[in-house]
């Protein structure tokens, strides 16, 4: 029984999987934040262009 418990304490494969999961989650959050910021910037640019084109046509 003590050998099984000692082997369980030395096993780090679960910890490695959790670390990879946390890294993947962090990368996902960074990508979502970047895409959101880029989308808002593009939206502002297109709105500016649309307004400018409307003003020049009138």
PDB file of N, CA, C and O in Angstrom:
ATOM      1  N   UNK A   1       0.823  -1.193   0.000  1.00  0.00           N
ATOM      2  CA  UNK A   1       0.000   0.000   0.000  1.00  0.00           C
ATOM      3  C   UNK A   1       0.864   1.253   0.000  1.00  0.00           C
ATOM      4  O   UNK A   1       0.524   2.235  -0.660  1.00  0.00           O
ATOM      5  N   UNK A   2       1.950   1.235   0.712  1.00  0.00           N
ATOM      6  CA  UNK A   2       2.822   2.407   0.758  1.00  0.00           C
ATOM      7  C   UNK A   2       3.492   2.643  -0.592  1.00  0.00           C
ATOM      8  O   UNK A   2       3.752   3.786  -0.966  1.00  0.00           O
ATOM      9  N   UNK A   3       3.774   1.554  -1.333  1.00  0.00           N
ATOM     10  CA  UNK A   3       4.377   1.721  -2.657  1.00  0.00           C
ATOM     11  C   UNK A   3       3.411   2.419  -3.608  1.00  0.00           C
ATOM     12  O   UNK A   3       3.814   3.273  -4.398  1.00  0.00           O
ATOM     13  N   UNK A   4       2.142   2.052  -3.528  1.00  0.00           N
ATOM     14  CA  UNK A   4       1.130   2.681  -4.387  1.00  0.00           C
ATOM     15  C   UNK A   4       1.007   4.167  -4.055  1.00  0.00           C
ATOM     16  O   UNK A   4       0.920   5.008  -4.950  1.00  0.00           O
ATOM     17  N   UNK A   5       1.001   4.474  -2.774  1.00  0.00           N
ATOM     18  CA  UNK A   5       0.891   5.871  -2.340  1.00  0.00           C
ATOM     19  C   UNK A   5       2.127   6.663  -2.764  1.00  0.00           C
ATOM     20  O   UNK A   5       1.997   7.799  -3.219  1.00  0.00           O
ATOM     21  N   UNK A   6       3.302   6.098  -2.625  1.00  0.00           N
ATOM     22  CA  UNK A   6       4.544   6.778  -3.019  1.00  0.00           C
ATOM     23  C   UNK A   6       4.567   7.007  -4.532  1.00  0.00           C
ATOM     24  O   UNK A   6       4.980   8.069  -4.998  1.00  0.00           O
ATOM     25  N   UNK A   7       4.122   6.007  -5.293  1.00  0.00           N
ATOM     26  CA  UNK A   7       4.072   6.156  -6.748  1.00  0.00           C
ATOM     27  C   UNK A   7       3.078   7.249  -7.139  1.00  0.00           C
ATOM     28  O   UNK A   7       3.327   8.012  -8.072  1.00  0.00           O
ATOM     29  N   UNK A   8       1.957   7.322  -6.428  1.00  0.00           N
ATOM     30  CA  UNK A   8       0.958   8.352  -6.690  1.00  0.00           C
ATOM     31  C   UNK A   8       1.533   9.742  -6.447  1.00  0.00           C
ATOM     32  O   UNK A   8       1.267  10.661  -7.222  1.00  0.00           O
ATOM     33  N   UNK A   9       2.318   9.913  -5.385  1.00  0.00           N
ATOM     34  CA  UNK A   9       2.898  11.215  -5.073  1.00  0.00           C
ATOM     35  C   UNK A   9       3.958  11.626  -6.096  1.00  0.00           C
ATOM     36  O   UNK A   9       4.135  12.818  -6.348  1.00  0.00           O
ATOM     37  N   UNK A  10       4.657  10.670  -6.684  1.00  0.00           N
ATOM     38  CA  UNK A  10       5.690  10.966  -7.671  1.00  0.00           C
ATOM     39  C   UNK A  10       5.122  11.209  -9.069  1.00  0.00           C
ATOM     40  O   UNK A  10       5.798  11.797  -9.913  1.00  0.00           O
ATOM     41  N   UNK A  11       3.910  10.773  -9.320  1.00  0.00           N
ATOM     42  CA  UNK A  11       3.298  10.911 -10.648  1.00  0.00           C
ATOM     43  C   UNK A  11       2.919  12.362 -10.883  1.00  0.00           C
ATOM     44  O   UNK A  11       2.097  12.918 -10.155  1.00  0.00           O
ATOM     45  N   UNK A  12       3.520  12.982 -11.905  1.00  0.00           N
ATOM     46  CA  UNK A  12       3.252  14.394 -12.218  1.00  0.00           C
ATOM     47  C   UNK A  12       2.550  14.568 -13.554  1.00  0.00           C
ATOM     48  O   UNK A  12       2.451  15.693 -14.043  1.00  0.00           O
ATOM     49  N   UNK A  13       2.074  13.525 -14.144  1.00  0.00           N
ATOM     50  CA  UNK A  13       1.437  13.646 -15.461  1.00  0.00           C
ATOM     51  C   UNK A  13       0.148  14.466 -15.387  1.00  0.00           C
ATOM     52  O   UNK A  13      -0.161  15.202 -16.324  1.00  0.00           O
ATOM     53  N   UNK A  14      -0.591  14.357 -14.319  1.00  0.00           N
ATOM     54  CA  UNK A  14      -1.808  15.152 -14.162  1.00  0.00           C
ATOM     55  C   UNK A  14      -1.493  16.631 -14.040  1.00  0.00           C
ATOM     56  O   UNK A  14      -2.198  17.471 -14.599  1.00  0.00           O
ATOM     57  N   UNK A  15      -0.432  16.949 -13.310  1.00  0.00           N
ATOM     58  CA  UNK A  15      -0.026  18.344 -13.146  1.00  0.00           C
ATOM     59  C   UNK A  15       0.401  18.930 -14.487  1.00  0.00           C
ATOM     60  O   UNK A  15       0.111  20.091 -14.777  1.00  0.00           O
ATOM     61  N   UNK A  16       1.080  18.144 -15.297  1.00  0.00           N
ATOM     62  CA  UNK A  16       1.498  18.618 -16.612  1.00  0.00           C
ATOM     63  C   UNK A  16       0.290  18.913 -17.490  1.00  0.00           C
ATOM     64  O   UNK A  16       0.267  19.921 -18.197  1.00  0.00           O
ATOM     65  N   UNK A  17      -0.698  18.055 -17.453  1.00  0.00           N
ATOM     66  CA  UNK A  17      -1.907  18.279 -18.243  1.00  0.00           C
ATOM     67  C   UNK A  17      -2.618  19.547 -17.796  1.00  0.00           C
ATOM     68  O   UNK A  17      -3.129  20.300 -18.625  1.00  0.00           O
ATOM     69  N   UNK A  18      -2.653  19.783 -16.504  1.00  0.00           N
ATOM     70  CA  UNK A  18      -3.288  21.002 -15.990  1.00  0.00           C
ATOM     71  C   UNK A  18      -2.516  22.235 -16.442  1.00  0.00           C
ATOM     72  O   UNK A  18      -3.114  23.248 -16.807  1.00  0.00           O
ATOM     73  N   UNK A  19      -1.189  22.150 -16.418  1.00  0.00           N
ATOM     74  CA  UNK A  19      -0.377  23.276 -16.869  1.00  0.00           C
ATOM     75  C   UNK A  19      -0.632  23.582 -18.346  1.00  0.00           C
ATOM     76  O   UNK A  19      -0.777  24.745 -18.723  1.00  0.00           O
ATOM     77  N   UNK A  20      -0.687  22.560 -19.169  1.00  0.00           N
ATOM     78  CA  UNK A  20      -0.977  22.779 -20.588  1.00  0.00           C
ATOM     79  C   UNK A  20      -2.371  23.379 -20.770  1.00  0.00           C
ATOM     80  O   UNK A  20      -2.573  24.237 -21.629  1.00  0.00           O
ATOM     81  N   UNK A  21      -3.311  22.937 -19.978  1.00  0.00           N
ATOM     82  CA  UNK A  21      -4.660  23.498 -20.050  1.00  0.00           C
ATOM     83  C   UNK A  21      -4.687  24.966 -19.675  1.00  0.00           C
ATOM     84  O   UNK A  21      -5.375  25.761 -20.315  1.00  0.00           O
ATOM     85  N   UNK A  22      -3.941  25.331 -18.639  1.00  0.00           N
ATOM     86  CA  UNK A  22      -3.879  26.739 -18.233  1.00  0.00           C
ATOM     87  C   UNK A  22      -3.196  27.600 -19.292  1.00  0.00           C
ATOM     88  O   UNK A  22      -3.620  28.727 -19.547  1.00  0.00           O
ATOM     89  N   UNK A  23      -2.155  27.078 -19.901  1.00  0.00           N
ATOM     90  CA  UNK A  23      -1.478  27.821 -20.964  1.00  0.00           C
ATOM     91  C   UNK A  23      -2.417  28.027 -22.148  1.00  0.00           C
ATOM     92  O   UNK A  23      -2.477  29.119 -22.712  1.00  0.00           O
ATOM     93  N   UNK A  24      -3.148  26.983 -22.524  1.00  0.00           N
ATOM     94  CA  UNK A  24      -4.099  27.096 -23.634  1.00  0.00           C
ATOM     95  C   UNK A  24      -5.189  28.116 -23.310  1.00  0.00           C
ATOM     96  O   UNK A  24      -5.591  28.892 -24.177  1.00  0.00           O
ATOM     97  N   UNK A  25      -5.663  28.118 -22.079  1.00  0.00           N
ATOM     98  CA  UNK A  25      -6.698  29.076 -21.679  1.00  0.00           C
ATOM     99  C   UNK A  25      -6.160  30.500 -21.727  1.00  0.00           C
ATOM    100  O   UNK A  25      -6.864  31.409 -22.167  1.00  0.00           O
ATOM    101  N   UNK A  26      -4.936  30.707 -21.286  1.00  0.00           N
ATOM    102  CA  UNK A  26      -4.336  32.040 -21.313  1.00  0.00           C
ATOM    103  C   UNK A  26      -4.152  32.529 -22.744  1.00  0.00           C
ATOM    104  O   UNK A  26      -4.422  33.693 -23.042  1.00  0.00           O
ATOM    105  N   UNK A  27      -3.700  31.660 -23.619  1.00  0.00           N
ATOM    106  CA  UNK A  27      -3.542  32.033 -25.026  1.00  0.00           C
ATOM    107  C   UNK A  27      -4.896  32.378 -25.637  1.00  0.00           C
ATOM    108  O   UNK A  27      -5.001  33.331 -26.408  1.00  0.00           O
ATOM    109  N   UNK A  28      -5.932  31.610 -25.300  1.00  0.00           N
ATOM    110  CA  UNK A  28      -7.278  31.883 -25.822  1.00  0.00           C
ATOM    111  C   UNK A  28      -7.780  33.240 -25.371  1.00  0.00           C
ATOM    112  O   UNK A  28      -8.351  33.985 -26.166  1.00  0.00           O
ATOM    113  N   UNK A  29      -7.575  33.569 -24.108  1.00  0.00           N
ATOM    114  CA  UNK A  29      -8.014  34.866 -23.595  1.00  0.00           C
ATOM    115  C   UNK A  29      -7.276  35.997 -24.306  1.00  0.00           C
ATOM    116  O   UNK A  29      -7.876  37.016 -24.647  1.00  0.00           O
ATOM    117  N   UNK A  30      -5.971  35.817 -24.529  1.00  0.00           N
ATOM    118  CA  UNK A  30      -5.196  36.847 -25.222  1.00  0.00           C
ATOM    119  C   UNK A  30      -5.680  37.022 -26.660  1.00  0.00           C
ATOM    120  O   UNK A  30      -5.789  38.150 -27.141  1.00  0.00           O
ATOM    121  N   UNK A  31      -5.967  35.928 -27.343  1.00  0.00           N
ATOM    122  CA  UNK A  31      -6.463  36.013 -28.719  1.00  0.00           C
ATOM    123  C   UNK A  31      -7.820  36.696 -28.781  1.00  0.00           C
ATOM    124  O   UNK A  31      -8.059  37.516 -29.668  1.00  0.00           O
ATOM    125  N   UNK A  32      -8.702  36.373 -27.860  1.00  0.00           N
ATOM    126  CA  UNK A  32     -10.026  36.993 -27.841  1.00  0.00           C
ATOM    127  C   UNK A  32      -9.911  38.495 -27.570  1.00  0.00           C
ATOM    128  O   UNK A  32     -10.599  39.295 -28.204  1.00  0.00           O
ATOM    129  N   UNK A  33      -9.047  38.874 -26.635  1.00  0.00           N
ATOM    130  CA  UNK A  33      -8.862  40.295 -26.327  1.00  0.00           C
ATOM    131  C   UNK A  33      -8.289  41.030 -27.531  1.00  0.00           C
ATOM    132  O   UNK A  33      -8.722  42.140 -27.843  1.00  0.00           O
ATOM    133  N   UNK A  34      -7.330  40.429 -28.204  1.00  0.00           N
ATOM    134  CA  UNK A  34      -6.742  41.060 -29.382  1.00  0.00           C
ATOM    135  C   UNK A  34      -7.735  41.192 -30.517  1.00  0.00           C
ATOM    136  O   UNK A  34      -7.784  42.228 -31.180  1.00  0.00           O
ATOM    137  N   UNK A  35      -8.526  40.161 -30.749  1.00  0.00           N
ATOM    138  CA  UNK A  35      -9.523  40.203 -31.820  1.00  0.00           C
ATOM    139  C   UNK A  35     -10.601  41.241 -31.523  1.00  0.00           C
ATOM    140  O   UNK A  35     -11.076  41.924 -32.430  1.00  0.00           O
ATOM    141  N   UNK A  36     -10.980  41.357 -30.269  1.00  0.00           N
ATOM    142  CA  UNK A  36     -11.980  42.351 -29.879  1.00  0.00           C
ATOM    143  C   UNK A  36     -11.457  43.765 -30.110  1.00  0.00           C
ATOM    144  O   UNK A  36     -12.163  44.614 -30.653  1.00  0.00           O
ATOM    145  N   UNK A  37     -10.226  44.012 -29.697  1.00  0.00           N
ATOM    146  CA  UNK A  37      -9.637  45.338 -29.884  1.00  0.00           C
ATOM    147  C   UNK A  37      -9.494  45.658 -31.370  1.00  0.00           C
ATOM    148  O   UNK A  37      -9.783  46.777 -31.794  1.00  0.00           O
ATOM    149  N   UNK A  38      -9.056  44.695 -32.154  1.00  0.00           N
ATOM    150  CA  UNK A  38      -8.914  44.903 -33.593  1.00  0.00           C
ATOM    151  C   UNK A  38     -10.269  45.149 -34.241  1.00  0.00           C
ATOM    152  O   UNK A  38     -10.394  46.009 -35.112  1.00  0.00           O
ATOM    153  N   UNK A  39     -11.278  44.404 -33.825  1.00  0.00           N
ATOM    154  CA  UNK A  39     -12.622  44.577 -34.378  1.00  0.00           C
ATOM    155  C   UNK A  39     -13.182  45.949 -34.087  1.00  0.00           C
ATOM    156  O   UNK A  39     -13.794  46.572 -34.954  1.00  0.00           O
ATOM    157  N   UNK A  40     -12.978  46.426 -32.868  1.00  0.00           N
ATOM    158  CA  UNK A  40     -13.467  47.758 -32.512  1.00  0.00           C
ATOM    159  C   UNK A  40     -12.736  48.836 -33.315  1.00  0.00           C
ATOM    160  O   UNK A  40     -13.346  49.809 -33.758  1.00  0.00           O
ATOM    161  N   UNK A  41     -11.448  48.658 -33.495  1.00  0.00           N
ATOM    162  CA  UNK A  41     -10.671  49.622 -34.269  1.00  0.00           C
ATOM    163  C   UNK A  41     -11.127  49.645 -35.723  1.00  0.00           C
ATOM    164  O   UNK A  41     -11.280  50.716 -36.311  1.00  0.00           O
ATOM    165  N   UNK A  42     -11.343  48.481 -36.299  1.00  0.00           N
ATOM    166  CA  UNK A  42     -11.822  48.419 -37.689  1.00  0.00           C
ATOM    167  C   UNK A  42     -13.212  49.015 -37.818  1.00  0.00           C
ATOM    168  O   UNK A  42     -13.509  49.695 -38.801  1.00  0.00           O
ATOM    169  N   UNK A  43     -14.060  48.768 -36.839  1.00  0.00           N
ATOM    170  CA  UNK A  43     -15.408  49.327 -36.867  1.00  0.00           C
ATOM    171  C   UNK A  43     -15.367  50.853 -36.855  1.00  0.00           C
ATOM    172  O   UNK A  43     -16.099  51.503 -37.603  1.00  0.00           O
ATOM    173  N   UNK A  44     -14.518  51.420 -36.013  1.00  0.00           N
ATOM    174  CA  UNK A  44     -14.377  52.879 -35.975  1.00  0.00           C
ATOM    175  C   UNK A  44     -13.866  53.412 -37.314  1.00  0.00           C
ATOM    176  O   UNK A  44     -14.348  54.437 -37.796  1.00  0.00           O
ATOM    177  N   UNK A  45     -12.906  52.732 -37.910  1.00  0.00           N
ATOM    178  CA  UNK A  45     -12.347  53.177 -39.192  1.00  0.00           C
ATOM    179  C   UNK A  45     -13.403  53.140 -40.295  1.00  0.00           C
ATOM    180  O   UNK A  45     -13.517  54.082 -41.079  1.00  0.00           O
ATOM    181  N   UNK A  46     -14.175  52.055 -40.357  1.00  0.00           N
ATOM    182  CA  UNK A  46     -15.219  51.957 -41.383  1.00  0.00           C
ATOM    183  C   UNK A  46     -16.320  52.995 -41.153  1.00  0.00           C
ATOM    184  O   UNK A  46     -16.850  53.546 -42.117  1.00  0.00           O
ATOM    185  N   UNK A  47     -16.665  53.264 -39.917  1.00  0.00           N
ATOM    186  CA  UNK A  47     -17.652  54.306 -39.637  1.00  0.00           C
ATOM    187  C   UNK A  47     -17.147  55.670 -40.081  1.00  0.00           C
ATOM    188  O   UNK A  47     -17.903  56.466 -40.639  1.00  0.00           O
ATOM    189  N   UNK A  48     -15.864  55.940 -39.833  1.00  0.00           N
ATOM    190  CA  UNK A  48     -15.273  57.203 -40.270  1.00  0.00           C
ATOM    191  C   UNK A  48     -15.301  57.310 -41.789  1.00  0.00           C
ATOM    192  O   UNK A  48     -15.672  58.351 -42.331  1.00  0.00           O
ATOM    193  N   UNK A  49     -14.915  56.254 -42.469  1.00  0.00           N
ATOM    194  CA  UNK A  49     -14.924  56.270 -43.936  1.00  0.00           C
ATOM    195  C   UNK A  49     -16.335  56.450 -44.484  1.00  0.00           C
ATOM    196  O   UNK A  49     -16.543  57.184 -45.449  1.00  0.00           O
ATOM    197  N   UNK A  50     -17.293  55.783 -43.870  1.00  0.00           N
ATOM    198  CA  UNK A  50     -18.681  55.899 -44.320  1.00  0.00           C
ATOM    199  C   UNK A  50     -19.191  57.321 -44.143  1.00  0.00           C
ATOM    200  O   UNK A  50     -19.843  57.862 -45.036  1.00  0.00           O
ATOM    201  N   UNK A  51     -18.903  57.921 -43.013  1.00  0.00           N
ATOM    202  CA  UNK A  51     -19.331  59.295 -42.759  1.00  0.00           C
ATOM    203  C   UNK A  51     -18.674  60.255 -43.737  1.00  0.00           C
ATOM    204  O   UNK A  51     -19.325  61.153 -44.270  1.00  0.00           O
ATOM    205  N   UNK A  52     -17.383  60.061 -43.970  1.00  0.00           N
ATOM    206  CA  UNK A  52     -16.654  60.930 -44.898  1.00  0.00           C
ATOM    207  C   UNK A  52     -17.209  60.812 -46.311  1.00  0.00           C
ATOM    208  O   UNK A  52     -17.360  61.819 -47.003  1.00  0.00           O
ATOM    209  N   UNK A  53     -17.511  59.608 -46.741  1.00  0.00           N
ATOM    210  CA  UNK A  53     -18.063  59.406 -48.089  1.00  0.00           C
ATOM    211  C   UNK A  53     -19.452  60.012 -48.198  1.00  0.00           C
ATOM    212  O   UNK A  53     -19.788  60.605 -49.223  1.00  0.00           O
ATOM    213  N   UNK A  54     -20.266  59.871 -47.152  1.00  0.00           N
ATOM    214  CA  UNK A  54     -21.608  60.467 -47.179  1.00  0.00           C
ATOM    215  C   UNK A  54     -21.532  61.983 -47.274  1.00  0.00           C
ATOM    216  O   UNK A  54     -22.319  62.597 -47.995  1.00  0.00           O
ATOM    217  N   UNK A  55     -20.597  62.594 -46.557  1.00  0.00           N
ATOM    218  CA  UNK A  55     -20.463  64.048 -46.577  1.00  0.00           C
ATOM    219  C   UNK A  55     -19.980  64.558 -47.919  1.00  0.00           C
ATOM    220  O   UNK A  55     -20.383  65.637 -48.351  1.00  0.00           O
ATOM    221  N   UNK A  56     -19.126  63.804 -48.582  1.00  0.00           N
ATOM    222  CA  UNK A  56     -18.602  64.277 -49.868  1.00  0.00           C
ATOM    223  C   UNK A  56     -19.633  64.105 -50.980  1.00  0.00           C
ATOM    224  O   UNK A  56     -19.567  64.809 -51.988  1.00  0.00           O
ATOM    225  N   UNK A  57     -20.582  63.185 -50.818  1.00  0.00           N
ATOM    226  CA  UNK A  57     -21.590  62.994 -51.849  1.00  0.00           C
ATOM    227  C   UNK A  57     -22.694  64.053 -51.764  1.00  0.00           C
ATOM    228  O   UNK A  57     -23.385  64.300 -52.752  1.00  0.00           O
ATOM    229  N   UNK A  58     -22.863  64.662 -50.630  1.00  0.00           N
ATOM    230  CA  UNK A  58     -23.933  65.672 -50.466  1.00  0.00           C
ATOM    231  C   UNK A  58     -23.475  67.031 -50.764  1.00  0.00           C
ATOM    232  O   UNK A  58     -24.255  67.979 -50.672  1.00  0.00           O
TER     233      UNK A  58
END
